[in-house]
Amino acid sequence: MNPVSVDIKDLLVADGLGEFAGTASAQWAIFISEEPDKPNMTITIYDTPGEAADKVMDGGADHFMHSGFQLRVRAKRYLTAHAHIEECRKALDRRGKFKIDKTHYDNINMDPEPLPIGKDSQGRHTFTINGIGYRQERP
């Protein structure tokens, strides 16, 4: 099973909200675990601790992971960064059941609002928001 950050990246790319590792023509570049200095408009996804998992008995114990992640969106303009993290939140929150490779998702829950964390050394605005992916690997 992939880290949840990889699956979230795939969803954001599929929804047209960014391109992985960016290109010169990408409006929003998506990165995992490391946020480079360039470009200015980035989405960086980090794996974070999730929640305690549930176990369901059905002829044995099935383990459902509650995998945590954080989105970090950066842009030169405050309103641009805020609008894009809101688009990402809306695309992911309460998405319902879906499958990526062998990973079955029951849902994704996002925090209700992003958190502004200020400007970086180059004056770019950054927002973060956390989420939980409820998932299980199946054949």
C-alpha positions in Angstrom: 0.0 0.0 0.0 1.3 3.4 -0.9 1.8 6.2 1.6 -1.4 8.2 1.7 0.5 11.2 0.3 1.0 9.4 -3.0 -2.7 8.6 -3.3 -3.7 12.2 -2.5 -1.2 13.4 -5.1 -2.9 11.1 -7.7 -6.3 12.4 -6.8 -5.3 16.1 -7.0 -3.6 15.5 -10.4 -6.7 13.6 -11.7 -8.9 16.5 -10.6 -6.7 19.0 -12.5 -5.6 20.8 -9.3 -1.8 20.5 -10.1 0.9 18.5 -11.8 3.3 16.2 -10.0 6.8 17.7 -9.6 5.6 20.5 -11.9 6.8 21.6 -15.3 7.7 25.0 -16.6 4.1 25.3 -17.8 2.4 24.0 -14.6 0.3 26.6 -12.8 0.4 24.5 -9.6 3.3 22.0 -8.9 2.7 19.1 -6.5 5.5 17.7 -4.3 5.6 15.0 -1.7 7.5 15.5 1.6 9.8 18.3 0.4 8.8 21.8 -0.7 11.4 23.3 -3.0 12.1 27.1 -3.3 10.7 27.2 -6.8 8.1 27.4 -8.3 6.1 30.0 -6.3 2.8 28.2 -6.6 3.1 24.8 -4.9 1.1 22.1 -3.2 3.2 19.9 -0.9 1.8 16.8 0.7 3.2 15.4 3.9 2.3 12.1 5.6 1.3 12.7 9.3 0.1 10.5 12.1 -3.5 9.4 11.6 -6.0 8.1 14.1 -6.4 4.8 15.9 -7.7 2.2 13.4 -10.9 0.2 13.6 -11.1 -3.6 13.3 -14.1 -5.3 11.8 -14.8 -9.0 12.3 -15.9 -10.9 9.2 -14.3 -14.3 9.4 -11.1 -12.6 10.7 -9.8 -9.1 11.5 -9.7 -6.6 8.7 -7.5 -3.7 9.4 -8.7 -0.2 8.3 -5.9 2.4 8.3 -6.8 5.9 9.3 -3.9 7.6 7.5 -3.1 11.2 8.2 -1.8 13.8 5.7 -1.2 17.5 5.5 -1.6 19.7 2.4 0.5 22.9 2.3 -0.3 25.4 -0.4 2.0 28.4 -1.2 1.5 31.3 -3.5 2.6 35.0 -3.9 -0.8 36.3 -3.2 -2.7 35.5 0.0 -6.1 35.1 -1.7 -4.6 32.9 -4.4 -3.2 30.5 -1.8 -6.4 30.5 0.2 -8.6 29.9 -2.8 -6.5 27.0 -4.0 -6.3 25.2 -0.7 -10.1 25.6 -0.5 -10.4 24.0 -4.0 -8.2 21.1 -2.8 -10.2 20.7 0.4 -13.5 20.6 -1.4 -12.1 18.0 -3.9 -11.0 15.7 -1.2 -13.4 16.1 1.7 -16.1 13.4 2.0 -15.2 12.0 -1.3 -16.9 8.7 -0.6 -15.7 5.2 -1.6 -13.1 4.9 -4.3 -10.1 2.7 -5.2 -6.5 3.4 -6.1 -4.7 0.3 -7.2 -5.3 -2.2 -4.4 -6.2 0.4 -1.8 -9.9 0.8 -1.1 -10.9 4.1 0.5 -14.0 4.4 2.6 -13.7 8.2 2.7 -11.5 11.2 3.3 -12.2 13.7 6.0 -10.6 17.1 5.9 -10.4 19.8 8.6 -13.2 22.3 8.1 -10.8 25.3 7.4 -7.2 25.9 6.3 -4.7 27.5 8.7 -2.7 30.5 7.4 0.9 30.0 8.7 2.3 33.3 7.3 4.9 34.3 4.7 8.1 32.6 3.9 11.4 34.4 3.5 10.4 35.3 -0.1 7.1 36.8 0.9 4.9 33.9 -0.3 1.8 33.0 1.7 1.3 29.5 3.0 -1.8 27.7 4.2 -2.0 24.2 5.6 -4.9 21.8 6.2 -5.0 18.3 7.6 -6.9 15.2 6.5 -7.5 11.5 7.3 -7.9 8.8 4.6 -9.9 5.8 5.8 -8.4 3.0 3.7 -7.7 -0.7 3.5 -5.6 -2.8 1.1 -7.5 -5.6 -0.6 -6.8 -8.0 -3.4 
